[in-house]
Amino acid sequence: MKRGWRLCIQLLCLLGGYSPFFLHAQVKYEREYRLNVNKVPDGATAFMANAGFSGKIKWYKEEALDRTSIEAKVRHQGRWYSIEFDDSSTLEDIEILINWEDIPASTRDSIDAYLSENYSKYAFRRIQVQYTGSPEELQKVLEWKTPPSGVTVRYELVAKVQTEKGFGLKEFLFAENGQLEHVATILLRRTDNLEY
């Protein structure tokens, strides 16, 4: 991690009241940038070549506070896919951009109940279904219409929320049943955009 990032995060901790000891659980800061395909590990490119995607694959490197990863983004059959690998080309997760209505009704009700109880207003910026599991099971997600039993299904939502302190951008991770698993405040630089 570059020294400038550390200083920026430490300053935000001091100004915003965040504890640096709990920073990873409460705050999300990522830097994502395009990656030339010749800089992508061979295992990741081989997986994508065999995945059967028809659209152009765009590669990204994502640097977070505690890790880096490689991401392939592609539009296939009208859906946006994001396939994430670690630095050694191990498949970590598959995310697909969806609409609110694509989430099962009971799960939507649970998510809505949590958000309504904790925020006076909220507006979704991005909703994705996230599949995690072994690389072998994750590969089946691309082949099957329903995920196999060894794959965990979650919903990742980015929303602009309002509290008594004002507006903020949050990332929420909900289990398949709508139970909250994780929430983080997203820190953006002026030049950061939520792009797909």
C-alpha positions as CSV (number, residue, x, y, z in Angstrom):
1,M,0.0,0.0,0.0
2,K,1.3,3.4,-0.9
3,R,2.3,5.8,1.9
4,G,-0.2,8.4,0.6
5,W,-3.1,6.0,1.1
6,R,-2.1,5.3,4.7
7,L,-1.8,9.0,5.5
8,C,-5.2,9.7,3.9
9,I,-6.9,6.9,5.8
10,Q,-5.2,8.0,9.1
11,L,-6.4,11.6,8.5
12,L,-9.9,10.3,7.8
13,C,-9.8,8.3,11.0
14,L,-8.9,11.4,13.0
15,L,-11.4,13.7,11.3
16,G,-14.3,11.2,11.1
17,G,-13.9,9.5,14.4
18,Y,-13.1,6.1,12.9
19,S,-10.9,3.9,14.9
20,P,-8.0,2.6,12.9
21,F,-8.3,-0.7,14.7
22,F,-11.8,-1.3,13.3
23,L,-11.2,0.4,10.0
24,H,-11.4,-2.7,7.8
25,A,-14.8,-3.6,9.2
26,Q,-16.4,-0.2,8.9
27,V,-14.8,1.6,6.0
28,K,-14.3,0.5,2.4
29,Y,-11.8,2.2,0.2
30,E,-10.9,0.7,-3.2
31,R,-8.9,1.9,-6.1
32,E,-9.8,0.2,-9.4
33,Y,-8.1,0.8,-12.7
34,R,-8.0,-0.9,-16.1
35,L,-5.4,-3.6,-16.7
36,N,-3.9,-4.6,-20.0
37,V,-4.7,-8.3,-20.7
38,N,-1.0,-9.1,-21.0
39,K,-0.6,-8.1,-17.3
40,V,-3.4,-10.5,-16.2
41,P,-2.3,-13.9,-14.7
42,D,-2.6,-16.8,-17.1
43,G,-5.0,-18.7,-15.0
44,A,-7.5,-15.9,-15.0
45,T,-7.3,-15.4,-18.8
46,A,-7.6,-19.2,-19.3
47,F,-10.7,-19.4,-17.1
48,M,-12.4,-16.5,-19.0
49,A,-11.4,-17.9,-22.4
50,N,-13.2,-21.2,-21.5
51,A,-16.2,-19.6,-19.8
52,G,-18.1,-19.0,-23.1
53,F,-18.7,-15.3,-22.8
54,S,-19.6,-13.6,-26.1
55,G,-18.8,-10.0,-25.0
56,K,-15.5,-8.1,-24.8
57,I,-13.8,-8.8,-21.5
58,K,-12.4,-5.8,-19.6
59,W,-9.8,-6.4,-17.0
60,Y,-9.3,-4.4,-13.8
61,K,-6.9,-4.4,-10.9
62,E,-8.6,-3.6,-7.6
63,E,-6.6,-2.4,-4.6
64,A,-8.3,-2.3,-1.2
65,L,-6.9,-1.4,2.2
66,D,-5.9,-5.0,2.9
67,R,-5.7,-6.8,-0.5
68,T,-5.5,-6.7,-4.2
69,S,-7.5,-8.7,-6.8
70,I,-8.0,-9.0,-10.5
71,E,-11.5,-8.5,-11.9
72,A,-12.9,-9.4,-15.3
73,K,-16.0,-7.5,-16.4
74,V,-18.2,-8.6,-19.3
75,R,-21.7,-8.1,-20.7
76,H,-23.1,-11.5,-21.8
77,Q,-26.6,-12.3,-22.9
78,G,-27.9,-8.9,-21.6
79,R,-26.3,-9.2,-18.1
80,W,-23.2,-7.6,-16.6
81,Y,-20.8,-10.1,-15.0
82,S,-17.9,-9.4,-12.6
83,I,-15.6,-12.3,-12.0
84,E,-13.0,-11.8,-9.3
85,F,-9.7,-13.6,-8.9
86,D,-6.9,-13.3,-6.3
87,D,-3.4,-12.5,-7.4
88,S,-2.6,-16.2,-8.1
89,S,-5.6,-16.6,-10.4
90,T,-7.8,-18.4,-8.0
91,L,-11.5,-17.7,-8.7
92,E,-13.0,-15.9,-5.7
93,D,-16.5,-14.9,-6.6
94,I,-18.9,-14.2,-9.4
95,E,-21.2,-11.1,-9.2
96,I,-24.1,-10.3,-11.6
97,L,-25.7,-6.9,-11.8
98,I,-29.5,-7.3,-11.1
99,N,-32.6,-5.3,-10.4
100,W,-34.3,-5.0,-7.0
101,E,-37.2,-7.0,-8.4
102,D,-34.8,-9.9,-9.2
103,I,-34.3,-10.5,-5.4
104,P,-36.9,-13.0,-4.0
105,A,-39.8,-11.2,-2.3
106,S,-39.1,-12.5,1.2
107,T,-35.4,-11.5,1.0
108,R,-36.4,-8.0,-0.3
109,D,-38.8,-7.6,2.6
110,S,-36.0,-8.4,5.1
111,I,-33.6,-6.1,3.4
112,D,-36.1,-3.3,3.2
113,A,-37.0,-3.7,6.9
114,Y,-33.4,-3.4,7.9
115,L,-32.8,-0.3,5.8
116,S,-36.0,1.4,6.8
117,E,-35.3,0.9,10.5
118,N,-31.7,2.2,10.2
119,Y,-31.9,5.0,7.7
120,S,-34.5,7.8,7.1
121,K,-33.9,7.6,3.3
122,Y,-32.0,5.3,1.0
123,A,-31.6,5.0,-2.8
124,F,-29.8,2.1,-4.5
125,R,-26.8,2.8,-6.7
126,R,-25.9,-0.8,-7.5
127,I,-27.4,-4.2,-6.7
128,Q,-25.6,-7.5,-7.4
129,V,-26.1,-11.1,-6.7
130,Q,-22.8,-12.6,-5.4
131,Y,-21.9,-16.3,-5.7
132,T,-19.0,-17.6,-3.6
133,G,-17.7,-21.2,-3.2
134,S,-15.0,-23.4,-4.5
135,P,-13.6,-22.5,-7.9
136,E,-15.1,-25.8,-9.3
137,E,-18.5,-25.0,-7.9
138,L,-18.3,-21.4,-9.1
139,Q,-17.6,-22.5,-12.6
140,K,-20.9,-24.3,-12.6
141,V,-22.7,-21.0,-11.9
142,L,-21.9,-20.0,-15.4
143,E,-23.2,-23.2,-16.9
144,W,-26.4,-23.7,-14.8
145,K,-29.4,-21.5,-14.5
146,T,-29.6,-22.1,-10.8
147,P,-26.5,-22.2,-8.6
148,P,-25.4,-25.6,-7.4
149,S,-25.8,-26.5,-3.7
150,G,-22.1,-25.9,-2.9
151,V,-22.4,-22.2,-3.8
152,T,-23.3,-19.4,-1.3
153,V,-25.7,-16.8,-2.6
154,R,-25.5,-13.2,-1.2
155,Y,-26.8,-9.8,-2.3
156,E,-24.4,-6.8,-2.4
157,L,-26.1,-3.4,-2.4
158,V,-24.5,0.0,-2.7
159,A,-26.9,2.7,-1.5
160,K,-26.9,6.4,-0.8
161,V,-28.3,6.6,2.7
162,Q,-29.5,9.4,5.0
163,T,-29.1,9.5,8.8
164,E,-29.3,12.3,11.4
165,K,-25.6,13.1,10.5
166,G,-26.3,13.5,6.8
167,F,-25.9,11.5,3.6
168,G,-23.4,8.8,3.0
169,L,-22.6,6.0,0.6
170,K,-22.7,2.5,2.1
171,E,-22.1,-1.0,0.9
172,F,-24.3,-3.8,2.4
173,L,-23.9,-7.5,2.1
174,F,-27.0,-9.6,2.8
175,A,-27.3,-13.3,3.1
176,E,-29.7,-15.2,0.8
177,N,-32.4,-14.9,3.4
178,G,-32.0,-11.1,3.8
179,Q,-30.0,-11.2,7.0
180,L,-27.3,-8.4,7.1
181,E,-23.8,-9.9,7.1
182,H,-21.7,-6.7,6.6
183,V,-21.9,-3.0,6.2
184,A,-19.2,-0.5,5.3
185,T,-19.0,3.2,4.6
186,I,-17.5,3.8,1.1
187,L,-14.8,6.5,1.0
188,L,-14.6,8.1,-2.4
189,R,-12.0,10.4,-3.8
190,R,-13.3,13.3,-5.9
191,T,-12.2,11.4,-9.1
192,D,-13.7,8.0,-8.0
193,N,-16.9,6.9,-9.8
194,L,-19.1,3.9,-9.4
195,E,-18.6,2.4,-12.8
196,Y,-19.3,-1.0,-14.2
